[in-house]
Amino acid sequence: MNNLVVELGSKVIEFLENTCIFCQPWWLQAVAPDRWDVAVVERGGEVAAVLPYTYKVRLGKFLLIEMPPLTPYLGPWLRPSEAKYANRLAEEKDLMIELINQLPRFAVFHQGFHPSVTNWLPFYWRGFKETSRYTYIVNNAQTLESVWDETRENIRTDVRKAEKQVCVEESSDIERFLQLVRKTFARQRMLMPYSDEVVRNVHRVCREKGVGKMLFAVDAQGRVHAAIYLVWDSHTVYYLMGGGDPQLRNSGATSLLIWKAVELAVTQGKNFDFEGSVVEPIERFFRAFGARQVPYFEVSKMNSYIVSAYRALWKWTHRVRNS
């Protein structure tokens, strides 16, 4: 077991198990090996709040707390409270301030908070800034029929068309999946925002934990039109990543796969989180599946003095290397 996990202790690990999949120690180790930690606040010998984070160290001493690849949400998690609303907000403030105080001295902080976090004021009072982001979520209270009724007609047409051309298969072939992802980013003339190694790490641990699966859309000739990767925790199924063959884009296979993913979540009584996107065509596609727009906070802070020192040292190091 990783030393970081051992140091956390059973109470912290148990607390994290009731948060989301992206805050689990094994997930953090997969996406940021040995570059993560957890701030912890206790009350009466019990865990009251946690703040998982990952980091990088630049030029030997400048700490950047940032979001790791394939991880849309981190942020603070507080124990449930039955106090009156005003008292609960006061408790949230105290716990969040203590979490902030436990963070190491950083040059940059940047995290996306889980949509369930609705109060970031304590971070504002400590000099952090916030940008509102949006995801789309199919709520676990919705029925499959109601979601289908809310789905736009063009998506329903694509689903019906794809059902006549491809079969949906579950597979563990991560190399085949990566080929499709590479093709998708190549078509868009973009670099992949995560490495093959990270994807393989995530796939390995998700298989071990039984919390992930890949769905492939395959035609009668054995051609893979598209594939998606899903992960889940006790509350939500998440669309993690996907890819498709650019030459087979018109089959509607991606729409069919996502609809099957929504079916999976709804039948298990879980939410389905598209994880959102600020890219307009992607946002339009996600929005078309009868999901609801849900805001979440992107919280950041830059220590201007440390960043200035980092930039000065970087420029000096760059000059020395070139001389």
N, C-alpha and C positions, 0 to 999 in steps of 0.2 A: 504493500500500500504506500502511496506517495506520502512523504513526510509532512507536507502541508495538510493533508487530510488527517493524519494522526494528531497533529497539533491542534486541530479544531476542537476535538472532543465530541463525544456522542450527543450531548445536548444541542450543540450547534448544528451538527449534521442532521439530527432529527427535526430541528426547526426549519432548516433549508429544504427538507423533503416536502414541506407543506407550502413552499413558494412555487416557483415555476422551474421547468426543466433547465433553463439557461443559467440558473443560479446554483445548480448542483455542483459539488466539488469535482465529480468525475467529468462533467461537461467542461468546466473551466480548465481542467488539466488537459483535455483533448484539444481545445482551441487556443490555449495559451500555456503550454507546458512550463511549469515551475515559474510562471509569471503572473500569479494571482494571489489574492489574499481576501480576508473577510474581516471587516470591522464589526465588533460585537458589543452590545450593551446588555447588561444583566440587571435584573431587579429581584431581590429576595432569593438569589441563587438560581434563578431561572432566566433563560434567554428572553429578552424583551424586544430586541431589534438587531438586524444584521444589514450589512451593506457589502455585498461581494464586489470585487473590482479586479481588473487585470491592468497590467502596466508594462511599459518598456523603459529601459534606461538608455539615454543617449549621452555620448561623450563621457561615459563613465560615472556621471553623477546627476544628470537631469532626468527627473522622473515624469513620465507621461502616462496618466491614467486615462485609458481609452477603451472603446468597445472592441472586443476581439471579433474575428471573422465569424460569420454564420450565427451571430448572437444579436438579436434585435433589442432585447431588454435585459437590464440589470437593475440598478437602483436600490433604494432602501426598502426593507420589509419589516413591518411592525407587527407585534402580536395583537390579536383581536382584543378590543376593549368594549366593555359594557357600560362605561361611564357616560354621563350626560354629554351632549354634543360639545358644549363649550369646554368641559373638562377634558374630553377626548382630544380636542385640538391642542390644548395646553400640553397634554402628555406627548402628543406627536411632536410638538416643537422641542420639548426637552430631549426626547429620544433621538431625533434627527440631529440636533446640535451636538449631542454626544458622539454620534456616528461621525459627523464631520470632523470633530476634534481628534478622532482616532486616525484619520487619514494621514499618511506620510506627507512630508513636505513635497509638493508637486509643482512642476512648471505648468502643466496643462491637465485639466480634468474635463472629461467628456463622456456622458452616459445617456442612454435612452432608458427612461423609467418605464416600468410595466404599466399598461393602461389602468390597472387597479389602483395605482398611486394617484390620488387626486389633490394632494396638498404638497406643494414644493416651497411654500413660503419660508420655512426655516433656512432653506438653501439661499433664497433671495436675500434674506437678512444677513447672510454670511458672504455676500458679494458674488454669488453665482448668477448666471443669466439663463434664460429659458427660451427655447424655440418650440412652438407647437407643431407636432407631427400628427399624422393620421394613419390609422390602419382600418381595415374592414373586417368585421367579425360577424359570423353567423351565430346567434345566441342559442344556447342549449334549450331555451324555452320554445324556440321555433320548431314547427313540424317540417318534415321534408316537403310536404305538399305546399305549405305556405312559402317556403324558400323557393320552390320551383315556380310558384305563381309570381313571386317578386323578381325572378330572373328575367333578364331582357330577352326578347324574342330571338335576336341574332345568336345569342348563346345557346338557347334551346334548339335552334336550327342546327348549330354546329354539333351539339351533343347527339342529336338524332342522326345526322349525317355520319359522324364518326362511328356510331354503333354499327353501321352497315359496312364499315371498311376495316375496322380493327377490333381486336380483343384486348381487354385489360388484363395484364398478367402481373403478379407479384414476383420480384426477382431480388437476389442479393448480389448481382453482378455490378459491383461499384465501378469497375473499369469501363464497362459499357455505358454506364450512366455518365461518367466523366467525359467520354467521347462526345456525347450529345451536348453537354454543357459547354465544352470547348467550341463546338460548332456554332452554338447560339451566340457566344460572345464574339467569335470571329466574324459572324454575319453582321454584327453591330459595330465591328471594328473597335472593340473594347477589350481591355485586359481583364482577366478573371480577378475578382476582388478577394479571392481566397486561393490557397495553394492546394494542389492535389493531396499533399500530405495531410493537411487539416481535414479535408473531406474524408480521407481514409480513416483518420483518427476518430472522427465523429461517427462514421459508419460502424467502426469496430465496437465502440462502447455502446452505441444504441442497440446493436444486435445483442450484445452481452446483457443489457438491461431490459431488452424486449420493449423498447419505446420508440421504434422507428421502422419504416418500411419504404421501399421504392415501388412505384407502380409504373409499368411500361405499357404503351399502346403499340401492339404488334399486328401487322397485317398478315394475310394468308401466304405471302412470299417470304415471311420472316423478317421483313424490314421494320425497324423500330421508328415510329413516327415521332414519339415524344416520351418523356419520362419525368416524374416528379418525385421528390423526397419529402416524406412526412415524418414529423416527430410529435410526441405528445407527453403530457403529464396527466395528473389526475383530473384536471379541469378542462384542458384545451388541446386540440389537435392543431399543429402549426404547419403551414406550407413553408418549408425551409428553402428549397431551391428546385429548379427544374431546367430542362433543356429539350431541344427538338431538332429534328433534321430540317435544315432550311429548304430542301427540295420537296419536302412533304408537308409543308406548313398549311396547306389548304384543306387538309382532311378533317380539321376540327378536333384532332386528337387531344390537344392540350385542354380544351374546354371539357371534353369527356373525362379526362383524368382528374381535373379539379372537381368536377361534379361528383365523381366517385369518392373523392376525399371528403367532400361535404357530407355525402351519404354516410361515410364511415363515422364522422364525428357525431352527426345527429342521431344515428342508431345507437351510439354509445352514451348518449346523453351529455355530450361535451360541446363546448364552443369550438368553432373553427376560425382560426385567425390567419388571414391572408398575409399578415406582417406589413401590409401597406407599402406604399412607394410614392415618392415625389415626382417620379417620371410620369408625365401625363398619359401616354398610351397605356402604361401598365396600370395606373390608377383607374383609368376608364374600364379596362378589362376586369379588374377585381370588383369594381363597383357594380358590374353587370350581373353578379351572381346572387342578388337578393340579400347581400350582407349589409350591415349597418356601419356607418362611419363612426369611428371611435377615436377621440384625441388621446395623445400621450405626450409626455414632456421629454424634451431633449435638453438636458441641463449641462452647462459648461462653465468653466472658470479658467482664466489665464493669469498666472502670477507674472505681471509685467516685468518686475525686476529680474526674476529668474529667467524669463524668456529672453530678455535683452542680453543677459549674460551668456545664455546658451547660443544665441545668434552670433555674438561677438566671438565666442570660442570656436564656433563652427567655421566662421569666416577665416579666423587665424589658422585653424587646422587645415582648411582647404588650401590656403596660400602656401603653407609649409609643404604640403604634399606635392603641390605643383611646381615648387621651386627646386 
